[in-house]
Amino acid sequence: MEYRQLGASGIKVPVLSFGTATFGGGTEFFKAWGETQLEEAKRLVNICLEEGVNLFDTADGYSKGLAEEILGKALGGLRNQVLISTKATFPTGDGPNDYGSSRFHLIQACEESLRRLNTDHIDIYHMHGFDGNTPVEETLRALDDLVTSGKVQYIACSNFSGWHLMKSLSVSERYGWAKYVGHQAYYSLLNREFEWELMPLGLDQKVGTIVWSPLSAGLLSGKFKRNQPKPENSRLSQGGSQGPETNFELLYNIVDTMEEVAGETGKSVAQVALNWLLQRPTVVNIVIGARNEEQLRQNLGSVGWNLTADQIRKLDEASNVPPIYPYWHQRGNTTLNPIPKFY
């Protein structure tokens, strides 16, 4: 397993992490992701560790905390062999302070995550989304206190816009507080908007990218093909997908090219999609999910090899979409804004 440094931090993480949103199935939304219970979770954890995947990603909002609880039990006495990433911000109850990134909520949410995970510290603590109602200074001071106390090792964010992240980094620098070293973001061959602003920001500010939904809720798994019925048991059909409305013509063009590359490499379509991501700038880690052992082993097969430059070019061309303003204007002024190779 390859390990990469997470942004401007000293910690190294595997290029694949195991996402536990499939654990529990405690709500209707998460049932569409999976309903993995404790014994199967233990099996999946052990397979990951056998393959060098020692980072496990979860969140307090996954099945109302049930995913964290199952992960904590599945890890058992293995805690000192693994890294745990969890998140806060989204609702954990019905009260007026049961959501957001206020000091009140974050301190409470962290304590509850520690209890469910049966651990005394969280290795990477993400803000699951940006809270526009709470001053950035309040959020970052609370996070810095959690780091200082030893309950959190590193802080990261998720689903931030460019200005959300840049403002947060600036505030942390101003006061000498802990800074976000990672950004967990939605990015795939089908959804490349991340490249327009967040990737250049990550390069400039040394913020590592952790990719969630790398197969676009299963759309890039190889099950969705041109002129074939859409699979009935997919996350998309069961109402568990996120993201914008799918441009199926673009999807099928991408899948056609992925199948061509898969034939050249002897790999699966999904493995091609994951390997493409691992060769993108700022990408440090990809969160892979699996409902069962077969899916997990398939995803693990995306590492240990690399697409060729020509194969990457073909995938880039098939998945390219025109950028929105001001990015199309900036790309037209290459003297002032040199275009990075990944564009």
C-alpha positions as CSV (number, residue, x, y, z in Angstrom):
1,M,0.0,0.0,0.0
2,E,1.3,3.5,-0.9
3,Y,1.2,6.1,1.8
4,R,1.1,9.9,1.2
5,Q,1.6,12.9,3.5
6,L,-1.6,14.7,4.3
7,G,-1.2,18.3,3.2
8,A,1.1,20.4,5.3
9,S,1.2,17.9,8.2
10,G,3.6,15.3,9.3
11,I,1.1,12.4,9.2
12,K,1.1,9.8,6.4
13,V,-2.1,8.1,5.3
14,P,-2.7,5.2,2.9
15,V,-4.0,6.2,-0.5
16,L,-7.2,4.3,0.2
17,S,-9.3,4.5,3.3
18,F,-12.3,2.5,4.2
19,G,-15.6,4.5,4.5
20,T,-18.2,3.3,7.0
21,A,-21.3,5.0,5.8
22,T,-22.5,1.4,4.9
23,F,-22.3,0.5,8.6
24,G,-25.6,0.2,10.4
25,G,-28.3,1.3,7.9
26,G,-29.9,3.1,10.8
27,T,-32.0,5.5,8.6
28,E,-33.9,5.1,5.3
29,F,-31.2,7.2,3.5
30,F,-28.3,5.1,4.8
31,K,-30.1,1.8,4.2
32,A,-29.6,2.6,0.5
33,W,-25.8,2.7,1.2
34,G,-25.7,-0.5,3.2
35,E,-26.7,-2.3,6.4
36,T,-23.4,-3.8,7.5
37,Q,-23.6,-5.1,11.0
38,L,-20.8,-5.9,13.5
39,E,-19.6,-9.3,12.4
40,E,-19.3,-8.3,8.8
41,A,-17.7,-5.0,9.8
42,K,-15.0,-7.0,11.7
43,R,-14.3,-9.0,8.6
44,L,-14.0,-5.9,6.4
45,V,-11.8,-4.2,8.9
46,N,-9.4,-7.2,9.0
47,I,-9.3,-7.4,5.2
48,C,-8.4,-3.7,5.1
49,L,-5.6,-4.1,7.6
50,E,-4.2,-7.1,5.7
51,E,-3.9,-4.9,2.6
52,G,-2.3,-1.9,4.5
53,V,-5.5,0.2,4.6
54,N,-5.3,1.5,8.2
55,L,-7.4,4.7,7.9
56,F,-11.1,4.3,8.6
57,D,-13.5,7.2,7.8
58,T,-16.8,7.7,9.5
59,A,-19.1,10.6,10.8
60,D,-21.4,11.2,13.7
61,G,-24.2,11.8,11.2
62,Y,-24.0,8.3,9.6
63,S,-27.0,6.4,10.7
64,K,-27.4,8.7,13.8
65,G,-24.0,7.6,15.2
66,L,-24.5,3.9,14.7
67,A,-21.7,3.7,12.1
68,E,-19.3,5.1,14.6
69,E,-20.5,2.7,17.3
70,I,-20.1,-0.3,15.0
71,L,-16.6,0.8,13.9
72,G,-15.5,1.3,17.5
73,K,-16.6,-2.3,18.3
74,A,-15.2,-3.7,15.1
75,L,-11.8,-2.3,15.8
76,G,-11.7,-3.7,19.3
77,G,-8.1,-4.1,20.5
78,L,-6.8,-2.9,17.1
79,R,-7.0,0.9,17.9
80,N,-3.3,1.4,18.1
81,Q,-2.9,0.0,14.6
82,V,-5.3,2.3,12.8
83,L,-6.2,5.9,12.1
84,I,-9.7,7.1,12.6
85,S,-11.3,10.0,10.7
86,T,-14.7,11.3,11.8
87,K,-16.8,14.4,11.3
88,A,-19.2,16.8,13.0
89,T,-21.5,19.7,12.0
90,F,-24.5,18.0,10.6
91,P,-27.6,17.4,12.9
92,T,-27.3,14.8,15.6
93,G,-30.6,15.6,17.3
94,D,-33.6,17.8,17.2
95,G,-32.4,20.5,19.5
96,P,-31.4,24.0,18.4
97,N,-27.7,23.3,19.3
98,D,-27.6,19.8,17.9
99,Y,-26.0,20.9,14.7
100,G,-23.5,23.3,13.3
101,S,-19.9,24.2,14.1
102,S,-20.4,26.2,17.3
103,R,-18.1,25.7,20.2
104,F,-21.0,24.3,22.2
105,H,-21.9,21.7,19.5
106,L,-18.3,20.7,18.6
107,I,-17.1,20.0,22.1
108,Q,-20.2,17.9,22.8
109,A,-20.1,16.2,19.4
110,C,-16.4,15.3,19.9
111,E,-17.0,13.8,23.3
112,E,-19.9,11.7,22.0
113,S,-17.8,10.5,19.0
114,L,-15.0,9.5,21.3
115,R,-17.5,7.5,23.4
116,R,-19.1,5.7,20.4
117,L,-15.7,5.0,18.9
118,N,-14.4,3.8,22.3
119,T,-11.2,5.8,21.9
120,D,-9.4,8.7,23.7
121,H,-8.5,10.6,20.5
122,I,-9.6,11.2,16.9
123,D,-6.8,11.3,14.4
124,I,-8.5,13.4,11.8
125,Y,-11.5,15.5,12.7
126,H,-13.5,17.0,9.9
127,M,-16.0,19.8,9.7
128,H,-18.6,18.0,7.6
129,G,-19.8,21.2,6.0
130,F,-19.3,24.9,6.4
131,D,-21.5,26.6,9.1
132,G,-22.4,30.1,7.9
133,N,-24.1,30.9,11.1
134,T,-21.1,30.5,13.4
135,P,-18.1,32.9,13.3
136,V,-15.1,31.1,11.7
137,E,-13.0,32.2,14.7
138,E,-15.3,30.4,17.1
139,T,-15.1,27.1,15.2
140,L,-11.3,27.2,14.8
141,R,-10.7,28.2,18.4
142,A,-12.8,25.3,19.6
143,L,-10.9,22.9,17.2
144,D,-7.6,24.3,18.4
145,D,-8.6,23.6,22.0
146,L,-9.5,20.0,21.0
147,V,-6.1,19.6,19.4
148,T,-4.3,21.1,22.4
149,S,-6.2,18.8,24.8
150,G,-5.1,15.7,22.8
151,K,-8.6,14.7,21.9
152,V,-7.9,15.5,18.2
153,Q,-4.6,15.1,16.4
154,Y,-5.3,16.9,13.1
155,I,-8.3,19.0,11.7
156,A,-9.7,18.9,8.3
157,C,-12.8,20.1,6.5
158,S,-15.3,18.8,4.0
159,N,-17.5,20.3,1.3
160,F,-16.1,23.8,1.7
161,S,-16.0,26.3,-1.1
162,G,-12.8,28.0,-2.0
163,W,-13.5,31.1,0.1
164,H,-14.7,29.1,3.1
165,L,-11.4,27.2,3.1
166,M,-9.2,30.2,2.4
167,K,-10.8,32.3,5.1
168,S,-10.4,29.5,7.6
169,L,-6.7,29.0,6.8
170,S,-6.2,32.8,7.1
171,V,-7.8,32.9,10.5
172,S,-5.8,30.0,11.8
173,E,-2.6,31.6,10.6
174,R,-3.5,34.9,12.2
175,Y,-4.0,33.4,15.6
176,G,-1.5,30.6,15.5
177,W,-4.2,27.9,15.7
178,A,-4.3,24.5,14.2
179,K,-5.0,24.6,10.4
180,Y,-7.0,22.4,8.2
181,V,-4.5,20.0,6.6
182,G,-7.1,18.1,4.5
183,H,-10.3,18.7,2.5
184,Q,-12.6,15.8,2.0
185,A,-14.3,16.6,-1.3
186,Y,-16.6,15.2,-4.0
187,Y,-14.5,14.5,-7.0
188,S,-14.6,11.9,-9.9
189,L,-14.4,11.5,-13.6
190,L,-18.0,12.4,-13.8
191,N,-17.8,15.4,-11.5
192,R,-14.6,17.5,-12.0
193,E,-15.7,20.9,-10.7
194,F,-13.3,20.4,-7.8
195,E,-10.5,21.2,-10.3
196,W,-11.8,24.7,-11.0
197,E,-10.8,26.4,-7.7
198,L,-10.4,23.9,-4.9
199,M,-7.6,22.0,-6.5
200,P,-5.4,25.1,-7.3
201,L,-6.1,26.3,-3.7
202,G,-5.0,22.9,-2.3
203,L,-1.8,23.1,-4.4
204,D,-1.1,26.7,-3.2
205,Q,-1.9,26.2,0.4
206,K,-0.7,22.6,0.8
207,V,-4.1,21.1,1.7
208,G,-4.4,17.4,0.9
209,T,-7.5,16.1,-0.8
210,I,-9.5,13.2,0.5
211,V,-12.0,12.1,-2.1
212,W,-15.5,11.0,-1.2
213,S,-17.9,9.2,-3.7
214,P,-15.1,8.5,-6.2
215,L,-17.4,6.4,-8.2
216,S,-20.2,9.0,-8.2
217,A,-22.6,6.9,-6.1
218,G,-21.9,3.9,-8.2
219,L,-22.5,5.5,-11.6
220,L,-18.8,4.8,-12.5
221,S,-18.9,1.3,-11.2
222,G,-19.4,-0.3,-14.6
223,K,-23.0,-1.2,-14.0
224,F,-24.4,1.8,-15.9
225,K,-23.9,1.3,-19.6
226,R,-25.2,2.8,-22.8
227,N,-28.4,1.1,-24.2
228,Q,-28.8,-1.1,-21.1
229,P,-31.4,-0.9,-18.3
230,K,-30.3,0.9,-15.2
231,P,-29.6,-1.5,-12.4
232,E,-32.5,-1.8,-9.9
233,N,-30.4,-2.4,-6.8
234,S,-28.1,0.6,-7.2
235,R,-27.7,3.3,-4.6
236,L,-29.1,5.7,-7.2
237,S,-32.3,3.7,-7.6
238,Q,-32.8,3.3,-3.9
239,G,-32.5,7.1,-3.1
240,G,-29.1,7.1,-1.5
241,S,-27.2,9.2,-4.0
242,Q,-26.0,12.8,-3.6
243,G,-24.9,15.4,-6.1
244,P,-26.4,17.1,-9.2
245,E,-28.7,15.6,-11.7
246,T,-26.8,13.1,-13.9
247,N,-25.9,14.0,-17.4
248,F,-26.3,10.5,-18.8
249,E,-24.8,11.2,-22.2
250,L,-21.6,12.5,-20.6
251,L,-21.7,9.5,-18.2
252,Y,-22.0,7.0,-21.1
253,N,-19.2,8.7,-23.0
254,I,-16.9,8.4,-20.0
255,V,-17.9,4.8,-19.4
256,D,-17.2,3.9,-23.1
257,T,-13.7,5.3,-22.7
258,M,-13.3,3.6,-19.3
259,E,-14.2,0.3,-20.8
260,E,-11.6,0.8,-23.6
261,V,-9.0,1.5,-21.0
262,A,-10.1,-1.4,-18.8
263,G,-9.6,-3.7,-21.8
264,E,-6.1,-2.3,-22.3
265,T,-5.1,-2.7,-18.6
266,G,-7.0,-5.9,-17.7
267,K,-8.6,-4.0,-14.8
268,S,-12.3,-3.3,-14.1
269,V,-14.1,-0.1,-15.0
270,A,-14.3,0.9,-11.3
271,Q,-10.6,0.3,-10.8
272,V,-9.8,2.5,-13.8
273,A,-11.9,5.3,-12.2
274,L,-10.1,5.1,-8.9
275,N,-6.7,4.8,-10.4
276,W,-7.3,8.0,-12.4
277,L,-8.1,9.9,-9.2
278,L,-4.9,8.7,-7.5
279,Q,-2.9,10.4,-10.2
280,R,-4.6,13.8,-9.8
281,P,-2.8,16.7,-8.1
282,T,-3.5,17.2,-4.3
283,V,-5.2,13.8,-4.0
284,V,-3.8,12.0,-1.0
285,N,-6.5,9.5,-0.2
286,I,-9.7,8.0,-1.7
287,V,-12.5,6.9,0.6
288,I,-13.8,3.5,-0.7
289,G,-16.9,1.9,0.6
290,A,-18.1,-1.7,0.3
291,R,-21.3,-3.5,1.2
292,N,-19.4,-6.8,1.2
293,E,-16.0,-8.5,0.9
294,E,-16.3,-8.9,-2.9
295,Q,-16.8,-5.1,-3.4
296,L,-14.0,-4.3,-1.0
297,R,-11.5,-6.6,-2.8
298,Q,-12.5,-5.1,-6.2
299,N,-11.8,-1.6,-4.9
300,L,-8.5,-2.6,-3.3
301,G,-7.4,-3.7,-6.8
302,S,-7.2,-0.1,-7.9
303,V,-3.7,0.4,-6.4
304,G,-0.3,-1.1,-7.2
305,W,-0.3,0.0,-10.9
306,N,-0.8,3.2,-12.9
307,L,-2.6,4.3,-16.0
308,T,-0.3,5.4,-18.8
309,A,-0.1,9.1,-19.8
310,D,-2.1,8.3,-23.0
311,Q,-4.8,6.5,-21.1
312,I,-5.1,9.5,-18.7
313,R,-5.4,11.8,-21.6
314,K,-8.2,9.8,-23.1
315,L,-10.1,9.8,-19.8
316,D,-9.5,13.5,-19.4
317,E,-10.9,14.3,-22.8
318,A,-14.0,12.1,-22.4
319,S,-14.8,13.7,-19.0
320,N,-14.0,17.3,-19.8
321,V,-16.8,19.9,-19.5
322,P,-16.6,23.7,-20.0
323,P,-15.9,25.5,-16.8
324,I,-18.2,28.2,-15.5
325,Y,-17.2,31.9,-15.1
326,P,-14.6,33.2,-14.1
327,Y,-12.6,30.0,-14.8
328,W,-13.3,30.0,-18.6
329,H,-12.1,33.6,-18.7
330,Q,-9.0,32.9,-16.6
331,R,-8.1,29.9,-18.8
332,G,-8.2,32.3,-21.8
333,N,-5.5,34.5,-20.2
334,T,-2.7,32.0,-19.9
335,T,0.0,34.8,-19.6
336,L,-1.6,35.9,-16.3
337,N,-2.9,32.4,-15.3
338,P,-0.7,29.6,-16.6
339,I,-2.9,26.5,-17.0
340,P,-1.8,23.6,-14.9
341,K,-1.3,20.3,-16.7
342,F,-4.3,18.8,-15.0
343,Y,-6.6,21.1,-16.9
